[in-house]
Amino acid sequence: MTYVCDMNALTCDVVIPHAQDLGAGPVATIHVPHRVPIGFHGNWIPDSELEQQRKATGL
């Protein structure tokens, strides 16, 4: 999963490729109607770790 930005239109798409056939093009594209900042990233963690972090920070 990645995102592709059109800096002229100030829009982005989240693109999900087929993991076993990258050349086939995306299996899904999600249009984001605004620009996503360059360097944007995310992290995937288990729910249990997220809950531990919430408790530790008092959230």
Sequence and secondary structure as in RCSB ss.txt:
>XXXX:A:sequence
MTYVCDMNALTCDVVIPHAQDLGAGPVATIHVPHRVPIGFHGNWIPDSELEQQRKATGL
>XXXX:A:secstr
 EEEEETTTTEEEEEEE TT GGG EEEEEEESS   TT       HHHHHHHHHHHT 
